[in-house]
């Protein structure tokens, strides 16, 4: 009798083990299939969302750079138009009025624009007449030479050789009666005036805008010290490896004519940037922003995908457990019947 009892016990244990094994195998099988499916779908969803988002950001930052350059051009053109109105006044085109008298007249006009520090006239020989200051010769300056050829000019901000002030020169030609250039009307503005033209240009939440001249010097930025210090990232990269990626992008920008999007690694942080050239001066207007700022939506998508995946997995495993129990129950009954 004890032998039969022992055999019965072994049979029941074997059935319970097999039942347990079937249930676990079903749970593992369906669980792994569901996890694999969720991972594949989540990866594809995030990849496609990231790709679509980056395409949208690329287009947006290119449009922002273009619109920023267009706005700055309009502001510079407005200043030139203001000066052209003064340059066309009879007293400045009259051959009989001396340059000293013209400079005295312009000194009274200075107060008509809050951005102007002083205003003067440069004769064809490069002599710069400003009321109350000694005559200086600026004949070797590119901004004067271009203006003497009939072109409106805007100089890069720099420290003046006349008085050491940090200034920019904005010039328009003065035409005589026969439409020949007889001189140059020149205004001196604060060297940070160009920076003031971009202070209201924003991109995303923490993006910024700055301007490079043709040599790569930062001539407009929200930080005065950067501009006054004549930062040139291309030159700085020769000694500082941390700005090497930025320098390469800025060099590509200066050499390029068609707007493009760049991804810049600066001290471990990635930035997205684009540019557009100013038609008025051919300087490069650059707009950039941290790439992480645009990853928030992707990170949110990843979080919700993980949560939904976990919920689906739990529901599927519960359903699998119930089904497995239904499968095992007839086996249990048959085993005990034997």
Buried (B, 14 or more C-beta within 10 A) or exposed (E): EEEEEEEEEEEEEEBEEBBEEBBEEBBEEBBEEBBEBBEEEBEEEBEEBBEEBBEEBBEBBBBBBBBBBEBBBEBBEEBBEBBBEBBEBEEBBBEEBEBEBBBBBBBEBBEEBEBBBBBBBBBEEBBBBBBEBEBBEBBEBEBBBBBBEEEBBBBBBBEBEBBEEBBBBBBBBBBEEEEEBBBBBBBBBBBBBBBEBBEEBBBBEEBBBBBBBEEBBBBBBBEEEBBBEBBBBBBBBEEEEEBBBBBBBBBEBBEEEEBBBBEBBBEEEEBBBBBBBBEBBEBBBBBBBBBEBBBEEBEEBBEEBEEEBEEBBEEBBEEBBEBBBEEBEEEBEEBEEE
